[in-house]
Amino acid sequence: MFSETIMAPSTDSNVKEDNSQVTYKKDINTKTSRILQNKRHANDIFDVTEYLQSEKDKEIIFATDACKRVFCQLLDRGDLYVGELPEEEGLMSGDRSAEEKYRIFMRHRYNNCVELLLENLGHEAFQVKEASLCALMKFVAAEGKHPLQNLDLIEHYSFPRELLQTLVEHLLSTKEDMSLLISRFQEFLEMDDVRYYVMSSVRDNIYRVMSRNKKAVIPVYQNNVFTLLSTINVPSHGSKIKKFLVKQAYRPEEWKVAKLKEHKRAFEQMWLLFLKYKLPSSMYKKILVILHESIMPQMSDPTLLIDFLSAAYDIGGAISLLALNGLFILIHKHNLDYPDFYKKLYSLLDPSIFHVKYRARFFHLVNIFLSSTHLPAYLVAAFVKRFARLSLTAPPTALLILLPFICNLIRRHPSCRVLIHRPSAAEEPCDDPYVMEEEDPAQCHALESSLWEINTLQKHYHPDVAKAAIKINEPLTEQEEDIGEVLELSTFELMERELKAERKTIPLEFDTATELLKSPREVLGVHFSLDKDDESYVDIVRGYAWAEYHADIYDRVAGELERGGGVDCECLGGGRIKHDSAAKKIHVYGYSMGFGKANHSVSTEKIKTHYPDYEVTWADEGY
């Protein structure tokens, strides 16, 4: 029989004894063993949990592991009180048995331990945060196997929702960036039941926090929410939902967590609620970059995103360009009727489109939007004329996209050939009836004008541009030009192409200059070369299967790195990574149309350090 004095806290804790001759590890291990071996030593739990508040990180981490062992074993034994927990104050005077009092006492200590671990999720040391997170998820699994609440007759399925909900609440801090810890939490989201209840908890948390703050923008909190949401992926088929943290004995196939439609519903509700509130401007870009690949395909009804996409489309600038992708999917795949779509698309055409990161994606989508041969002639002519007017101030890289694009539009819509073959335009100077400032393409008088701008570009200083502009004088073939190869063309690549082009050898009366920018003896070579011994920079390699363009990857990674401040990011080049996990082979090759070719030998060495058991190769060939 054990003594009932276990409810009195220990007064001889070794945690605060400066003259203790035993190390903290020995002290914790000894008391952990005593607690598990004999109920008479239950008071030792106070000393162990007190280490969770230590000022030394190592002590906290070791004590966290000890608490995890103690309470998981107590849960397995059934030594924690099950049901509505009585108050601890009146426990001594009650008529409960000693066994029941012990269970109530240890249940209170367990709750105290959970509170301390939740507090440590905000600790300054990441190792402490990680240890606390793993311990709490162990408790989630243990509580699922041995519930601490009596199940109702109707509810046959047990899952510690309250504990997981509290954990999610601490991950979604309103004051601290928790992105690193959330990335560690991603491992647990592979469990189908954890993912489902996390989605439900996030939805409830968003509603509670945003309502409390009167729907105002909370950048830190909303960034934490987005980081967590972007790690959640719903299985593509119901047959893949079979990995559970908590196994259910009663008809597991009827558990709502095992149903794909319930996961999609929770995923949809979570995202829709998050997108309902006003977001920081930088977050619109992050969401729109992954929207068409990671969010819309996993929703039951993607048309519910129309309010968010319309609001993003009306913001203007790069955000409007990115919103086009989502609207395109809704219009073409879900028969969405979007009023004044082409009018708004027309209003986006300004000089800034040539200088944004998403230029390639924008022209790709505009090309698709204007691909229908059923569009009215006045509308196509308006786009052609606006592109032509913008070409007068566009850089060469953009002109090599615009000129074949304009020719392709005229090929699709022969009625617009009048813009090329208008006799009055060549006879004598006259006023252009086209009104550039008009926002309505139906009122800009584009069909009454001509493409005199293209004629002007035929005298452009860049030979490639002049050559492309002259093509409009020739009879246009029925076969359209492929603009895909020039969508990501950069000034760097354009110059590299010129430097590498073969030229005829011409006899000269003088020696040509060589190594002007390469020789360290030359002034330009000294001031325009990188010092390879400079350690103020770090090379990183990133690749995502969802990314359609290299700019998408750069935008996401640069945003994450620069958010903390003090880091300036630059994309040194791109390529492609072929990952064969079955054969354990990785091959790096190709280049980026927008950023040029990366140094694949550097990328390969970086990859080898993370995949030591893989065969990692590289080559300069291919695209």
NORBELUR-V811695 format. One record per helix or strand of 2 or more residues. SS is the DSSP state (h for helix, s for strand). FROM is the first residue (numbers start at 1). TO is the last residue. If there is no record, write none. Layout:
<<SS & FROM & TO> <SS & FROM & TO>>
//
This chain:
<<h & 4 & 7> <h & 14 & 16> <h & 24 & 37> <h & 39 & 41> <h & 44 & 53> <h & 57 & 77> <h & 98 & 120> <h & 126 & 145> <h & 161 & 171> <h & 179 & 190> <h & 192 & 212> <h & 219 & 229> <h & 238 & 240> <h & 252 & 254> <h & 256 & 258> <h & 260 & 276> <h & 281 & 298> <h & 302 & 313> <h & 317 & 333> <h & 341 & 347> <h & 351 & 354> <h & 359 & 369> <h & 377 & 393> <h & 396 & 412> <h & 414 & 419> <h & 423 & 427> <h & 441 & 443> <h & 446 & 448> <h & 452 & 457> <h & 463 & 473> <h & 484 & 486> <h & 491 & 500> <h & 523 & 527> <h & 550 & 563> <s & 576 & 580> <s & 585 & 589> <s & 596 & 597> <h & 600 & 610> <s & 615 & 618>>
//
